[in-house]
Structure formats: C-alpha cells, structure tokens
C-alpha cells in the first residue's frame, strides 16, 4: 500500500505540466510500513511548494498522520498552507485547515493532486 502511495505521488509530479523541478526525499522505516516524505516542487513561475507527509500503513489501511503543503512565492512569501497540526481547535474541520495570509479557514485532507490543481489554477489562470 505504501509503495502504491509513493507511486501516485511520483506520477502526480511527473505528469504535472506546471512542475519545473522536484526534490522529494522518501524515508521508510525498516519494516517499510512508515514513510516520511519531504521535499519541494518548483513551478514554471518559480513559485515553490514544500511538502511534508508522515504516512503509516496498518493491516488494511493507509493513514496520513501528518501533512503540510506550503505554497509560496519565489522569494518565500506564503500564498497558502494546508496542514493538520492540531493548533486550531476552533476550526470546524479540526485538525484540517488552510492558512491564507493571516487567516485560517476550514479545509479537508487533500491529496497532492488536489493541491497541484489549485496551484495550476493560480499559475495558468
């Protein structure tokens, strides 16, 4: 299951028409049941997406324990960030939320494809 998950990540990146380059590192536990994936994607307009995922495979399920998709302008100014850090209990979708500038809004757990679609809409228009 975890290998299929990483294949989907790789495919999402390689098939994206807006990704200029990627630097993704995958760290597996010795038993292959836990994955820490981190890295960044650089897009055609030089904006950057930093990715961090902590994934656990159990008997019959794959759980994304922690995630962060941090999208920023070329010089580091945040455009948005999705994560599930439990620091906003007031959000109805807790722990899932989206940071936009100084605001925090409800969100759901997203896939990399979802985030790439959102970024594509920003870049391509």
RATA-V674847 format. One record per backbone hydrogen bond with DSSP energy under -1.0 kcal/mol. NH is the residue of the N-H (numbers start at 0). CO is the residue of the C=O. E is the energy in kcal/mol with one decimal. If there is no record, write none. Layout:
nh = [NH,NH]
co = [CO,CO]
e = [E,E]
//
This chain:
nh = [4,5,6,7,8,9,10,11,12,13,14,19,20,22,24,26,28,31,34,35,36,37,38,39,40,41,42,43,45,47,48,49,50,51,52,53,54,55,56,57,62,64,64,65,67,68,69,70,71,72,75,78,79,80,81,82,83,86,90,93,95,96,97,98,99,102,104,114,115,116,117,118,119,120,121,122,123]
co = [0,1,2,3,4,5,6,7,8,9,10,41,41,39,37,35,33,28,54,26,52,24,50,22,48,20,46,17,42,71,40,69,38,67,36,65,34,62,32,60,55,53,62,53,51,81,49,79,47,76,72,70,70,98,68,96,66,84,87,90,92,82,104,80,102,99,97,110,111,112,113,114,115,116,117,118,119]
e = [-2.2,-2.2,-2.0,-2.1,-1.9,-2.7,-2.5,-2.5,-2.1,-2.8,-2.3,-3.0,-1.8,-2.6,-3.6,-2.5,-2.2,-1.9,-2.8,-2.7,-2.7,-2.3,-1.9,-1.8,-2.3,-2.9,-2.6,-1.8,-2.5,-2.5,-2.4,-3.0,-3.0,-2.0,-2.9,-2.8,-2.8,-2.8,-3.3,-2.9,-3.0,-1.7,-1.1,-1.3,-1.9,-2.6,-2.7,-2.8,-2.8,-2.8,-2.3,-3.0,-1.6,-1.8,-2.2,-2.0,-1.2,-1.2,-1.8,-2.0,-1.9,-1.9,-2.6,-3.4,-2.6,-2.7,-2.8,-1.8,-2.9,-2.3,-1.9,-2.5,-2.7,-2.0,-1.3,-2.7,-3.1]
//
